[in-house]
Amino acid sequence: MSKIPTFQDLQRKMTNFNLSDYQATICKNIKRIRKELYEENKTYYKENNLMNPYSSQSIAELLGISHEYYKRLESFDKSKPISIKLFLKVVVLFDRNIDEYFI
């Protein structure tokens, strides 16, 4: 049976909480997932003479942001942290379980 946390246990977790660590992990996984989707589908799009929608340029356009901003997002620029809204748009666009972005 797991231990029931005390207020102090939870307080310690909040003291050690670092948002940048989570944002960096999310951004790293956005890049990883996009590249996986790009590679998995590139043969299909090439054979059918279609633009691969998983290029960083295409994803930026689908998200309604500049390509420059998207590239900074994938490389985790602390000056431009990812918003919840943008993160959820990426989750929906890539059609992956939200848990995959936190590992």
Backbone torsions as a table, in degrees:
resi	resn	phi	psi	omega
1	MET	NA	136.5	-178.3
2	SER	-78.7	151.7	-178.7
3	LYS	-72.1	137.2	175.7
4	ILE	-81.2	122.6	-175.2
5	PRO	-70.1	147.2	174.1
6	THR	-89.9	170.8	175.6
7	PHE	-58.0	-41.7	-179.3
8	GLN	-64.1	-37.5	176.6
9	ASP	-60.6	-46.5	-179.7
10	LEU	-69.2	-36.4	177.6
11	GLN	-62.4	-40.1	178.1
12	ARG	-62.2	-40.8	177.4
13	LYS	-60.4	-41.9	-178.8
14	MET	-71.4	-32.0	177.3
15	THR	-65.6	-37.0	-178.3
16	ASN	-89.2	-0.5	-177.9
17	PHE	-67.9	129.8	178.4
18	ASN	-129.8	104.6	-177.7
19	LEU	-57.8	-38.8	-178.7
20	SER	-59.1	-35.8	178.3
21	ASP	-62.1	-44.1	179.8
22	TYR	-67.1	-43.8	-179.9
23	GLN	-63.2	-41.1	178.9
24	ALA	-62.4	-42.5	178.4
25	THR	-63.5	-45.4	179.1
26	ILE	-59.6	-48.4	-177.8
27	CYS	-64.6	-40.3	177.5
28	LYS	-60.7	-40.7	-178.7
29	ASN	-75.7	-29.4	173.1
30	ILE	-60.2	-46.5	179.4
31	LYS	-62.9	-46.3	-179.5
32	ARG	-59.5	-47.3	-177.7
33	ILE	-66.2	-42.9	179.0
34	ARG	-60.9	-44.3	-179.9
35	LYS	-64.5	-39.1	176.3
36	GLU	-60.3	-46.6	179.9
37	LEU	-63.8	-40.3	178.6
38	TYR	-60.6	-49.6	-178.1
39	GLU	-66.1	-42.3	-179.2
40	GLU	-61.7	-31.3	-172.5
41	ASN	-108.9	-3.8	-172.5
42	LYS	-63.1	-36.2	179.4
43	THR	-63.2	-45.6	179.6
44	TYR	-57.9	-49.7	-177.3
45	TYR	-66.4	-37.7	179.1
46	LYS	-66.8	-46.0	-179.9
47	GLU	-62.7	-31.0	-178.6
48	ASN	-99.4	12.2	177.3
49	ASN	52.7	45.4	-179.9
50	LEU	-116.7	151.7	175.5
51	MET	-72.6	134.7	178.0
52	ASN	-74.0	115.3	-177.3
53	PRO	-73.1	-2.7	-179.4
54	TYR	-100.0	12.4	172.0
55	SER	-71.3	155.6	-179.1
56	SER	-61.7	-35.0	177.9
57	GLN	-63.9	-45.3	180.0
58	SER	-65.9	-41.6	180.0
59	ILE	-63.4	-43.8	178.3
60	ALA	-57.5	-44.9	179.5
61	GLU	-63.1	-44.1	179.5
62	LEU	-64.0	-32.3	179.7
63	LEU	-83.3	-11.9	179.7
64	GLY	76.7	32.2	177.9
65	ILE	-128.7	165.5	179.9
66	SER	-72.9	155.3	177.8
67	HIS	-62.4	-38.8	178.6
68	GLU	-59.9	-45.8	179.3
69	TYR	-63.2	-42.1	179.8
70	TYR	-62.5	-42.9	179.9
71	LYS	-64.1	-38.1	176.8
72	ARG	-67.0	-34.5	177.8
73	LEU	-64.3	-46.9	-179.8
74	GLU	-62.8	-30.3	-179.4
75	SER	-96.4	5.3	179.5
76	PHE	53.7	85.0	173.9
77	ASP	-92.3	114.0	-177.1
78	LYS	-58.5	-24.9	-179.0
79	SER	-76.1	-14.1	178.9
80	LYS	-132.0	70.2	-179.4
81	PRO	-65.3	152.9	-179.1
82	ILE	-74.8	135.4	178.0
83	SER	-84.2	160.2	177.2
84	ILE	-60.3	-43.5	-178.7
85	LYS	-60.2	-46.9	-179.5
86	LEU	-66.2	-40.6	178.2
87	PHE	-59.7	-46.0	-179.7
88	LEU	-66.0	-34.4	175.6
89	LYS	-62.1	-41.6	179.0
90	VAL	-64.3	-44.4	179.5
91	VAL	-57.9	-45.7	179.9
92	VAL	-66.8	-44.7	-177.8
93	LEU	-61.9	-43.2	-178.2
94	PHE	-84.3	-10.2	176.6
95	ASP	52.2	49.4	177.8
96	ARG	-120.7	155.8	176.8
97	ASN	-63.6	135.5	-177.0
98	ILE	-57.9	-27.9	178.8
99	ASP	-59.8	-30.2	-177.2
100	GLU	-63.3	-20.1	-177.6
101	TYR	-85.1	-10.7	-175.5
102	PHE	-107.6	0.4	-176.9
103	ILE	-92.0	NA	NA
